[in-house]
Amino acid sequence: MHGADLVYKVPPFEVEVSGTGPNVLTVPEVQNMASLGFDVVRLGIIWKGLEPGTAPINDPAICAPGTPRTTGSRQFDSSVFNAYLTRLDATIALLGSYGISSLVDMHQDVYNDVFGGEGAPDWAVCTNGARPKPKLNVADWSVNLRGPGVSAAYAHFWNNDVVGNLQGEFDSVWTRVAAHLSRNPWVIGYDPFNEPYGPGVPPYGNGASFDAELQCFYAGTAHPGVSQSGKSITCPRDDPKVGLIPRIEAADPNHLVFYEGNYTTDSGPANHIGPMPFPRLVLNFHDYCFLHIPNGPEPPDFASVCGPSENLVFNEHFSERARDSTSLQRGGPGWLLTEFGATTDAADLGRITADADSHLVGWIYWQWLNYDDPTGSHTSGLWPPTPPTPTMLEVLARTYPAAIAGKPMTTSFDPASGRFTLKFEADPRIAEPTVVFVPVAMHYPHGYCATATGARITSAPDSGYVDILNGGEASDVTVTITAGSC
């Protein structure tokens, strides 16, 4: 799948389809997405929008140390929650009407807006009395992760060590969301927590210690699994026995769960989260070079340094998947690149999309529109298509296989020449065709030549999709598309 992120991080904390605000997604935008070949969006939801509550930061009734109470939230308001999901349903429906599926993403950065980020409601912020400071006046918002109170707020969430039962409340909201969307055909699954960060992650310490806490959050203390190295996981004492992943999967038996490693794995450090005993998992990862400057321009040595770094992210996660094999997912979970970009450097986008092709993995670009983003780039949105966006779109609007009737082997696309190749092992049991999206207006204004060996092309010349039908026997198929007539 190819697509873009849609995340609105300030009130009302979601992308809508009615009204006139900057968060409103329009029909022309969705039509434009579809014309680019985008068939998926990572659609943001925010805990503060779902369950804003009324209690303030550091409320002693919530933040007092002690055994988490399990008698239900005093902050949940069903009318607020239901209104939020009604708007979410409408956005998913509009996207689906143009063939675009949604990966629902519980987004956060720097935990809460009092730290210059977004995510948790105020009542779920416990700082041990540390007074938060407003967002620092810096180009790199991630500096705020080391600000006063942030470490404490994250630590109380991951350790679940206050009476307010922060993880339990978060899990409960997610369960309601998943149950509501369980039969929606345009939802592919859920991203439980964007870019998890905590005291065990550099610069605070060893990433492996935090990854163990994160794995307990995902899996629960009853069945946490083991680490990447096969070691037993020790969970925080008061974490829920049933973790977020099994709770989501119980509420929705139809869709996938796209779990993420810690924030620093975006730039290549190893992810220590190991195999977890659940079906329908997808390894969800991001790819940002450590030199990246959110609002640019990128430094002079960006290409030479970042090429190897960005490829390392793919290689690390490829290896991790193999080690995450279980009886429920032999060979490991699927994988999807759900964030990259946030830059106007088209060469960078070309490197990462080529890496994705070579690893046979789909991607989602960050992001479609700048959306008053407090923790990201303000210059790299794809809509409206004004300079330098057209150059970026030439890279992102790619000829690519949207569905393969067999086992994929290799695929590649050169946006400069328009040359596309795909090799796969055909499965004669599959009656549906292989489908290749072709951005005709972008890359083939004078038409294209499509050829196939080992299978038969059944679509009309110069169609926006090339259909390739398997023969009656297993065979290796090669599909080639080049600019101009045959």
N, C-alpha and C positions, 0 to 999 in steps of 0.2 A: 504494500500500500504506500501511496505518496500523499502528503497533505501538509497542513499548517496548524499551528496552535491558535486557539481562540480563548484567551484568558483575560478577564476584566477584573483588576485587582483592587479597585476602590468601589465605594457604594454606587450601585446596589449589588456589587460583587458577582455579577454574571452578565453574559452577553444575551441580549434580548432581541426580539424581532418586531416589536411595535414601539411607537414613540419616536422621539427626535434626538435622544441623547447620543453622546459619542460611543456608547456601548451597543448601539442598535445595528444589527446585521441586516443588510438589505438584500433584496432579490438580485439586483445586478451583481453584488459581491459574490453571492453563491453561484450565480451563473458563470462568473469569471473564474471561480475556483474550479468548477467542473470543466471549463474549457482548457484549463491548465493540466488536466488529468488528475486533479486532486480527488481522491475517493475516501479520505478520512480526515477528520479534525480531532485534535485533542482539546476537548471542550472543558474549560475550567469551572469548577464550583469552589466555593470558599466557606469554610466552617463558620466564620463570623456571619455570613449571609444566611446560612441554614439555621443557626442556633445562636442569635446575637445575645440573648439573655439580658438581664438587667443589673447583675452584680458588677462591681468595679474590679480593677486590678488589685491583687493582693487582698481580696476579701478573706478574712480569717475563717469564715464559715466554709470556705473552699480550700484555702491554702494552708490551713493548719496541718502540721505533720501528723501522720497517723494512718491507721488502716482505712483504705478507701471504702466509703459506704456504697452499697449496691441497691439502694432502695429507689433509684430513679432520679432523673435530673430535676432540679428545681429551676433550671434555666430554659428548658425546652418549651417552645410554644408551637403547638400543632398548626395554628392558623398562619403563622409566619413561615413555617417549614412548607406547608402545602402550597402557599402562594408562590414561594421560590420555585418549587418543582413544577408548578403549572407553567411558569415562564420557561423553565428548562425544557419541558416537553415541547413547547412551541418551537424553540430553537432547533431541537433535534429533528422535529418534523419537517421544518423548512429545509434543512440540510439533506435529509433523507429524500425529499421530493426531487432532488437533483442527483441522487445516487451517492451521496456522501454520508458515510457512517461516522459515529461519534465514539471516541474513547473518553469517558468521563473522568476528569482529573481533579482530585482534591488538592488544590494548589496552595502553597505557602512559600514565603521567603522571609527569613529573619523572624519567623514565628508570629509576629503581630505588628500592626501599623504603628504602635507606640515606639517600636524600634526602627521605624522607617521601612517596614516591610508590609506583609499582609498574611492572613491565615486564621489563627486562633481568635476566638472572641475574647474580649477584655477579661471576662470572669475566669477564663482558663489560663491567665497569666499570673504566675507566682514567682516573684523575684527575690525572695528572702529579705524584702525591704529595700533592695537596691532601687534607686530612683532612675527610671529610664530617661535617656536623653533623646531629643529629636534626631532625625536623620542627619548624619554628618554631611557637610558640604564637600563631597568627594565624587570623582567620576565613577569610581568602583564601589557600588553599593555593598558588595560582599564584605567590605571593611567593617560594616555594622555588625557582622556576626561576632565580632570580638568586643562589642560594646557592653556597657554596664547592664546587668540584669539579663542579657540574652542567654548566657550560659546557664544561669539558674533556672530560667523559664523552661528551656529545653530539657534540662536535667530532671526537673519535676515531672515533666510529661513522660519521658522515656522510663523513668524509674517508677512512675505511678505511685508516688510515696506521700500524697496529701489526701486528706479526707474527701476532697471533691471528686476523686476517681476519674482523673482526666482522660486516661486511655479508655476506660469503660464508657464514658460519655461520647468520646470520639467514635468508638466502635459502634455504639448504639445509633448514632446519626447515620453512619455509613450503612448499617444494616437496613435502616428505613429507606435510604436512597436506592440500594440494590434491589430490595423487594419491590419498590415502585417501578423500577425500570426492567424487571426481570423478563417481561414478555415483549419488550420493545425491539422490533427487528432491526432498527437502525443503530442500536448500541452494540459495540463489539466487546466492551468490557470496561474495567475500572483501574485507574492509577491511584493506589491508596494514599500516597503521601509524596508530594513533590520534593525532590532533593533533600532527603533527611540529613539533618546536621545535629551534632551533639558534642558534649565535652570530650568524648573519646576520639574525636576527629582532629587531625592537625589544624591549627597549631597547638591544640590542647594536649594531644597524646597519641597513642597508638590506635590506628583505625580499626584494628581487629577487636579491641575491647568494645567500641561503640557498635560495630557490626553485630556482635553477639546480642547486645540489647535490642538492636533493630530487628534481628531475626526472631527474638522472643516476642516483640510487638506484632510481627507478621503472623507467627505460627502459634503463639501461646505457650504457657509453661507446661501444659500437658504433653505436647508433642512438638518440641522446638526443632527437631532435626539435629544435624551436626554441622560444623563449620566446613569451609572449603578443604581444610586439611584433615577432616575426619574426626576432629576433637569434639567431645561432648560440649553442649552449650549450657552455661549456668545463667539462669534468668534472674532479674530483679525479683525480690520476694513477693511484691504485691502486684505484679503484672497479672492480667487476666489469664485464667487457665486456657480458655478458648481464645485464640488470637484473632486478629482482624481478617486474615485471609479465610480461615474456615467459617467465620461468621458471614462474610460476604458470599462465599460459595453456598452456604446453607440457605441464605435469603434469595439467591439467584443461581439456580443450577444450570443456567443456559449460556452464560457469558464468561469471559476470561478475566483473570486478574493479572495486571501488569505491574509487578513489584520492582522497586528501584533499590539500588545500592546507595551508599552514603554520598554526600555532595562531592567529595573530592574525586570519586571515580570518574567524574565527567572529564578529567584531564589525564587519566591513565593509571593512577594508583590502583592496586589490586582490590577487588571486592571480596571480602571474606565470608559473605553469606553463602551457606552451603545448601545442599538438597533439602527440600521440605516436603513432607509426605502428603501433598495435595495435588489434585488434577488441575488442568486448565490454567496453568501458570505460564506467563510470558515474562522473560527477562527484559526489563524496560531500562534503557540507558540513554545518556546524553553525551555529547561530544563537543567540548569547548577547549581550545588551546589555552594554556595557562597565561599566555601573553595577551589574550584577547582583551581589548578595551571596549566596554559596553557601548559607548557613544563615539568611538573612533577618534581620529583615524588609527588604523592598526600600525604598529611600529615597523620600521624598515626591514627588520629581520624576521617578520611574521611568517612569511612563506617557508623560508629555509628551516626555521625552528619548528614550526607548527605542523608541517607535513608529517614528519615521523611521529610526533606526539599524537596527532589525530588518528593516525593509523594504529598506534598502540592501543587506543581505546577499543577499537574493533577487535584486535587480536586478544586483548585481555578478556573481553566478554565472550568471545568465541571459545576460548579455553575454559572459561568458567562454566559455560553451558554444558560442556562435555562432562565436567565433574559434578554437575547437578542432576545427573540421570537418576531416576527412581523407577520403581515398578509401575508407577502411574504415568511416567513420562520418560520412556526409554530413549537414551540419546540426549536427554536434557530438554528443557523447555524451549519453546520458540523464542524469538527475540525481535525487538523493534526499537529503532532509534527515534525517540520521541521529542528530542530537542537538539538543535544545532543551529548555527547561523548567528542571529542577533548582530549581524554585521552587514555593511554594504560592500564588502570585499567579495566580488563575484568569483575570483580565483579560489578563495577559501571554500565557497560553496561547491565549486567544481571538484576540488580535491575530496571533500567529504562525500558527495554523492557518487563519485567514482569508487571510493572505498566501499560504500554501501553496495554498489553493484557487484564489486568483486567478492563480497561476502554474502551476496544473495539475501540482503536484509532491506526491509522497507524503512521509510523515514517520514518525520514530521518536522517541518521548518518552524523555528521561532522567529517572529510570529506573524500572523496575517496583517494586523494593524497595530499601531503603537499604543493605542488604548490608555493614554495617561499613565503609563507603566511606571511605578515608583522604584522598581528593582530590575531594570533592564534597559535595552537600547531604546532611544526615542527617535531613531533615524532609519531603522531597518525594516519597517513594515512593508508589505507587498501591495497595500491598497491605500490610496489610489496609485495607479502605475505612473508615477512621475520620476524623473532621474534621481538616483541611479537605478531605480527599480527595474526598468526594461532590461538592463544588462543582467540583473540578478534573475529575472524571469526566464531569460534565454537559457540559463543553466538549470533552473528548477523545473521548467516545463520540458519533460524528457519523454522520449519514446521508451516504453518499459512494459514488461509483461505483468498485466494485472491479474491474470489467472493462467496457470500452466497445467495441462492435462497429462501430468506425469511428474518425473523427478527432475528438477532444475539442475543444470550442471554449471553453466557460465552465462553471464549476460554483460553487455557493455553498451554504452552510448557516448558518442562524441558530439557535444552540442555545436561545435564549430563547423563540422561537415554534415551532421545529421545521420551519420552512419550508426546503425544499430545491429547488434548480433545477439542471438539467443541460441543456446544449445540445451536440449533436454532429452531425457529418456522417456519416450512415449509409453503411456499405459493404455493398452488396447481396451481395457475394461471401461474406460472413461469415454462416454458418448459426447460430452460437452466439448466445445473447442477450446484450445488455447487462445487467449485474448490479449492482444498487444495494443496498448493505447498509443496513438500517433498524434502529436500536436501539429496538425497540418499547417495552420495559419502561422505558427511561430517558426517552424523549421523547414517546411516543404511548400513554399508558396507556388512553386512550379510543379508540384506533384512529387510522387515518390515511386520507387521500384521495390516491390516486396517479392522475395523468393523463398521457397522452402524446399528442403530435401528430406525425404523420409516421411512427409505428411503433405496435406493438400490445403492451399489457401482457398477459402470459400467466400470471403468478403469482397465487396465491390472495389474497383480501383480507387485509390485516393480517399478511401473511407477514413473516418476518425478512429476506427478500430480495425485491426487486422485479425481475422478469425482463421485459425489453422486447425484442421480436423485430422485426428489421428487415423492411421490405417488399421487394418485388422490384426496386425501383429506388433509386438514390441519392437521398437527401432529407435535409433538415435536420430533426432531431428535437429536441423540447423535452419534458423530463420534469419534472413538478412534484409534490412531495409536501408536504402540509400536515396539521396535526393535526386530528383529528375526522373525522367521516364526510363523504362527498361530498354 
